[in-house]
Amino acid sequence: MKPERIREKTDGELIKLRDDLQEELFNLRFQLVSRQLDNPLRIRLVRRDLARVKSIMQERHLEKEKQASQKGEGV
């Protein structure tokens, strides 16, 4: 998934996407251990998508903190 498409999502959608990716990663790892995984590359792709989502969530969090601290300085 491209970062631009992830950035278009709301905070709630990002949380849902993160949870879905974590669950998918768990299932893929389970399939890998039980030798039922058809495409091992999918693990890598899901891990990267999960990292992208978490990074964008962290960026938004830091931006909100920065805005909150700037409002506090102006008082």
Backbone as CSV, one residue per row, in Angstrom:
resi,resn,N_x,N_y,N_z,CA_x,CA_y,CA_z,C_x,C_y,C_z
1,MET,0.849,-1.170,0.000,0.000,0.000,0.000,0.900,1.240,0.000
2,LYS,0.532,2.189,-0.808,1.333,3.403,-0.932,1.066,4.343,0.247
3,PRO,2.095,5.060,0.685,1.920,5.988,1.809,0.861,7.063,1.542
4,GLU,0.713,7.488,0.294,-0.285,8.509,-0.023,-1.698,8.001,0.285
5,ARG,-1.947,6.736,-0.031,-3.263,6.165,0.237,-3.495,6.003,1.739
6,ILE,-2.431,5.730,2.475,-2.561,5.594,3.929,-2.840,6.959,4.550
7,ARG,-2.171,8.002,4.055,-2.352,9.344,4.602,-3.769,9.879,4.378
8,GLU,-4.458,9.381,3.372,-5.819,9.825,3.081,-6.817,9.321,4.116
9,LYS,-6.459,8.311,4.864,-7.378,7.689,5.814,-7.467,8.514,7.102
10,THR,-8.607,8.365,7.779,-8.796,9.046,9.061,-8.073,8.264,10.160
11,ASP,-8.022,8.853,11.340,-7.360,8.189,12.465,-8.045,6.870,12.815
12,GLY,-9.350,6.857,12.802,-10.090,5.632,13.106,-9.831,4.535,12.086
13,GLU,-9.774,4.941,10.818,-9.490,3.970,9.761,-8.074,3.418,9.890
14,LEU,-7.135,4.274,10.320,-5.753,3.815,10.508,-5.665,2.790,11.627
15,ILE,-6.391,3.020,12.693,-6.377,2.075,13.813,-6.936,0.732,13.359
16,LYS,-8.044,0.762,12.608,-8.641,-0.477,12.091,-7.676,-1.179,11.148
17,LEU,-7.025,-0.420,10.262,-6.068,-0.991,9.316,-4.889,-1.617,10.053
18,ARG,-4.389,-0.929,11.088,-3.282,-1.467,11.884,-3.667,-2.789,12.529
19,ASP,-4.851,-2.830,13.119,-5.318,-4.061,13.764,-5.474,-5.197,12.754
20,ASP,-6.024,-4.867,11.579,-6.199,-5.887,10.535,-4.851,-6.425,10.056
21,LEU,-3.885,-5.534,9.886,-2.562,-5.961,9.426,-1.862,-6.818,10.481
22,GLN,-2.009,-6.455,11.752,-1.401,-7.251,12.812,-2.009,-8.650,12.856
23,GLU,-3.318,-8.726,12.675,-3.983,-10.028,12.661,-3.544,-10.852,11.447
24,GLU,-3.444,-10.200,10.296,-3.003,-10.906,9.090,-1.568,-11.417,9.243
25,LEU,-0.710,-10.595,9.839,0.671,-11.007,10.058,0.738,-12.217,10.985
26,PHE,-0.068,-12.203,12.039,-0.119,-13.341,12.946,-0.532,-14.609,12.198
27,ASN,-1.591,-14.487,11.385,-2.071,-15.646,10.636,-1.031,-16.148,9.634
28,LEU,-0.330,-15.224,8.986,0.707,-15.626,8.028,1.852,-16.354,8.726
29,ARG,2.242,-15.857,9.891,3.310,-16.518,10.635,2.873,-17.912,11.088
30,PHE,1.616,-18.017,11.481,1.080,-19.319,11.882,1.113,-20.292,10.707
31,GLN,0.714,-19.814,9.537,0.738,-20.650,8.335,2.164,-21.041,7.968
32,LEU,3.105,-20.141,8.178,4.498,-20.432,7.870,5.015,-21.579,8.737
33,VAL,4.708,-21.522,10.014,5.167,-22.560,10.940,4.524,-23.908,10.625
34,SER,3.260,-23.867,10.230,2.572,-25.121,9.924,2.758,-25.559,8.472
35,ARG,3.635,-24.865,7.769,3.992,-25.182,6.374,2.795,-25.143,5.431
36,GLN,1.905,-24.209,5.643,0.742,-24.054,4.776,0.781,-22.746,3.990
37,LEU,1.859,-21.985,4.148,1.959,-20.679,3.501,2.372,-20.846,2.050
38,ASP,1.551,-20.295,1.141,1.845,-20.403,-0.285,2.832,-19.338,-0.756
39,ASN,2.716,-18.137,-0.205,3.532,-17.025,-0.665,4.263,-16.385,0.520
40,PRO,5.497,-16.793,0.801,6.227,-16.239,1.942,6.533,-14.744,1.798
41,LEU,6.522,-14.240,0.574,6.776,-12.817,0.354,5.678,-11.961,0.980
42,ARG,4.498,-12.515,1.144,3.374,-11.767,1.714,3.691,-11.296,3.131
43,ILE,4.457,-12.065,3.887,4.842,-11.665,5.250,5.620,-10.359,5.197
44,ARG,6.551,-10.285,4.290,7.378,-9.086,4.140,6.522,-7.872,3.777
45,LEU,5.590,-8.052,2.854,4.740,-6.948,2.422,3.831,-6.458,3.549
46,VAL,3.288,-7.389,4.310,2.408,-7.011,5.422,3.208,-6.290,6.504
47,ARG,4.413,-6.777,6.794,5.252,-6.113,7.795,5.558,-4.676,7.385
48,ARG,5.848,-4.470,6.117,6.164,-3.116,5.642,4.941,-2.208,5.675
49,ASP,3.789,-2.742,5.286,2.566,-1.945,5.353,2.253,-1.567,6.794
50,LEU,2.438,-2.512,7.701,2.204,-2.240,9.117,3.146,-1.150,9.619
51,ALA,4.387,-1.197,9.225,5.358,-0.169,9.622,4.963,1.193,9.058
52,ARG,4.476,1.217,7.830,4.036,2.483,7.229,2.871,3.081,8.010
53,VAL,1.910,2.244,8.339,0.741,2.718,9.089,1.179,3.263,10.445
54,LYS,2.025,2.531,11.141,2.490,2.979,12.458,3.281,4.280,12.360
55,SER,4.082,4.421,11.326,4.864,5.645,11.132,3.955,6.849,10.910
56,ILE,2.942,6.684,10.093,2.023,7.792,9.818,1.210,8.136,11.063
57,MET,0.826,7.123,11.821,0.124,7.387,13.073,1.010,8.169,14.041
58,GLN,2.286,7.825,14.095,3.223,8.533,14.976,3.424,9.970,14.501
59,GLU,3.522,10.182,13.191,3.660,11.536,12.651,2.478,12.402,13.071
60,ARG,1.277,11.855,12.935,0.078,12.606,13.306,0.060,12.906,14.793
61,HIS,0.468,11.946,15.604,0.506,12.142,17.053,1.470,13.269,17.415
62,LEU,2.658,13.247,16.819,3.644,14.281,17.116,3.178,15.652,16.637
63,GLU,2.494,15.695,15.504,1.971,16.956,14.993,0.918,17.534,15.935
64,LYS,0.058,16.665,16.475,-0.957,17.124,17.417,-0.321,17.659,18.692
65,GLU,0.723,16.982,19.176,1.425,17.455,20.373,2.091,18.797,20.116
66,LYS,2.659,18.945,18.939,3.327,20.200,18.587,2.318,21.339,18.547
67,GLN,1.161,21.096,17.951,0.128,22.126,17.891,-0.390,22.471,19.282
68,ALA,-0.541,21.477,20.130,-1.019,21.710,21.488,-0.012,22.524,22.293
69,SER,1.270,22.249,22.102,2.277,23.008,22.859,2.392,24.441,22.341
70,GLN,2.154,24.647,21.058,2.191,26.004,20.520,1.009,26.826,21.018
71,LYS,-0.130,26.199,21.194,-1.293,26.905,21.734,-1.042,27.303,23.171
72,GLY,-0.360,26.455,23.908,-0.057,26.728,25.304,0.926,27.868,25.477
73,GLU,1.850,28.052,24.540,2.850,29.122,24.630,2.227,30.480,24.379
74,GLY,1.197,30.551,23.560,0.591,31.814,23.203,-0.262,32.418,24.311
75,VAL,-0.511,31.692,25.364,-1.383,32.174,26.451,-0.662,33.039,27.392
